[in-house]
Amino acid sequence: MTDFSTVIAAAGLLLAIITFYLGRQSGVKTDAREMGTILTELQNIKSGVDEIKQHQATQDANNMRVAERLAILETSVKRLERASGGDNAAT
């Protein structure tokens, strides 16, 4: 009877060790999968931020060109007003 109890106890211990190992392995796989998902999402966010920066740089360049054109236009209008005697300044 003692031998049978020892075999049962050893089998139970072996089963517990195997269950622990398999559970740990599936936990590692789950963690790795979740980490991969998080890294992918972070990469997508980074790509979106890079696109926004690119768009902002383009907008800044466009705004600068518009400001330059406006300054040239204002200078031309002032010159025309002076040449016409300033009659249109009140209009």
C-alpha atoms as one frame of an Amber mdcrd trajectory, in Angstrom:
protein
   0.000   0.000   0.000   2.881   2.356   0.775   4.392   1.791  -2.665   1.066
   2.599  -4.286   0.779   5.814  -2.231   4.294   6.810  -3.195   3.525   6.236
  -6.893   0.317   8.300  -6.601   2.169  11.112  -4.800   4.995  11.075  -7.383
   2.456  11.116 -10.255   0.617  14.026  -8.634   3.875  15.935  -8.201   4.858
  15.237 -11.805   1.441  16.378 -13.027   1.703  19.573 -10.975   5.163  20.338
 -12.407   3.997  19.692 -15.975   0.877  21.814 -15.486   2.961  24.645 -14.018
   5.447  24.500 -16.908   2.726  24.428 -19.587   0.840  27.282 -17.923   4.014
  29.311 -17.744   4.750  28.680 -21.430   1.254  29.726 -22.516   1.581  32.833
 -20.330   4.848  33.713 -22.056   3.219  33.239 -25.464   0.296  35.441 -24.455
   2.639  38.119 -23.121   4.719  38.010 -26.311   1.589  38.278 -28.467   0.317
  41.239 -26.444   3.742  42.917 -26.606   3.787  42.462 -30.378   0.345  44.042
 -30.634   1.412  46.988 -28.481   4.586  47.513 -30.514   2.588  47.428 -33.752
   0.129  49.980 -32.398   2.984  52.222 -31.232   4.558  52.010 -34.691   1.231
  53.001 -36.253   0.979  55.976 -33.877   4.554  56.994 -34.717   3.754  56.809
 -38.436   0.692  58.993 -37.887   2.719  61.557 -35.939   5.357  61.583 -38.701
   2.624  62.224 -41.293   1.239  65.080 -39.180   4.733  66.597 -38.894   5.189
  66.330 -42.665   1.811  67.974 -43.273   2.619  70.721 -40.748   5.941  71.445
 -42.475   4.128  71.712 -45.820   1.535  74.049 -44.287   4.275  76.192 -42.741
   5.962  76.536 -46.141   2.633  77.439 -47.774   1.889  80.017 -45.063   5.320
  81.552 -45.567   4.741  81.881 -49.330   1.326  83.469 -48.738   2.825  85.916
 -46.225   5.549  86.879 -48.713   3.002  87.404 -51.484   0.821  89.466 -49.147
   3.773  91.668 -48.186   4.584  92.248 -51.871   0.930  93.027 -52.577   0.729
  95.492 -49.665   3.865  97.219 -50.904   2.410  97.463 -54.412  -0.882  98.863
 -53.096   0.934 101.508 -51.050   3.004 102.480 -54.084  -0.137 102.753 -56.212
  -1.870 104.839 -53.545   1.091 107.239 -53.398   1.248 107.419 -57.196  -2.454
 108.231 -57.448  -2.207 110.888 -54.793  -3.798 108.868 -52.016  -7.377 109.542
 -53.170  -8.333 105.896 -52.677  -6.954 105.686 -49.146 -10.369 106.456 -47.626
 -12.169 103.940 -49.859
